[in-house]
Amino acid sequence: MKILITGAAGFIGFNLCKYLLEKTNFNILGIDNLNDYYDVSLKKKRLKYLNSYKKFKFKKIDITRSFSLEKIFKKYKFDFVYNLAAQAGVRYSINHPRKYIDANILGFFNIIDYCKKYNVKRLFYASSSSVYGESKKFPLKETENITPKNIYGLSKKINEEISFIYNQFYNLKLTGLRFFTVYGEWGRPDMMMLKFIDSYFKKKIFRLHNFGRHTRDFTHIDDVVEILYKLLLRNNKLKNNDILNICSNKPINLTKIISFMMQNGVKPKISKVKLQKADILKTHGDNKKLFKYIGFKKFNNWRVSVKNLITWYKKNML
């Protein structure tokens, strides 16, 4: 089986590549543009790990570059595609909206159009809990009306709408993945948990937005990649076009996470600041629809996972 994973040097993309290479005999081609939204050296570390596998190949390609992208679709004739490449970051989107239009909309269009042209069996693509905006009907179901609060969330909503059209007109099979807050080893340094740990060990001040009153449906990366693999195995049972929440359905307040980290020796200086206008106050997803496809899943205990994350950081990032 031939699988394309875009954003292979990113957090979720890397971990999915790693999981499939360890678990299966699939041929994996990973692509990434290695942009500098966060430290490129971390992305290169991830790729160094993946390149040790014989079944993995990497090509530096930007999904907005249509010609380069089509060459690999034509050459490899993929069975399945996971599109995990995107311009990430909700707060970053305020001052850099064009990056989201280019990568998340134009880039996504290139991917979906070549999936159609080259007869990919199914495209799994990253959406986000950000599409829900500031909804208060918790837990959030996939049928909820979506009203994004920022350009990042809007770009993901547009991806879902493009997917609907491509399924209706061209019979392309698609599964949209509304990721909630993913955390864990090899994670993004701009996200809360790793940023908090990094602030302590590198003696930086941690800016706690909204005075820590945010609540997030944290989902560990090991759970996420296991879910993505199970969805692939159940491809024939999935609807031709569908949206799924990828979440634990167990929201946690940031102050609880911070208190636990401090109990485990991670104690940076904290500066409490007001709500950042692009931020969403709370995320809490319903995962019953997901369970219909993958069966009930027992998610990782967050306390154990946070301890493991601290240990991983000390070993790999200092």
Buried (B, 14 or more C-beta within 10 A) or exposed (E): EBBBBBBBBBBBBBBBBBBBBEEBEBBBBBBBBBBEBBEEEBBEBBBEBBEEBEBBBBBEBBBBEBEBBBEBBEEBEBBBBBBBBBBBBBBBBBEBBEBBBBBBBEBBBBBBBBBBEBEBBBBBBBBBBBBBBEBEEBBBBBEBEBEBBBBBBBBBBBBBEBBBEBBEEEEBBBBBBBBBBBBBBBBBBBBBBBBBBBBBBEEEEBEBBBEBBBBBBBBBBBBBBBBBBBBBEEBEEBEEBBBBBBBBBBBBBBBEBBEBBBEEEBBBEBEEEEEEEBBBEBBBBBBEBBEEBBEEBEBBEBEEBBBBBBEBBEEEBE
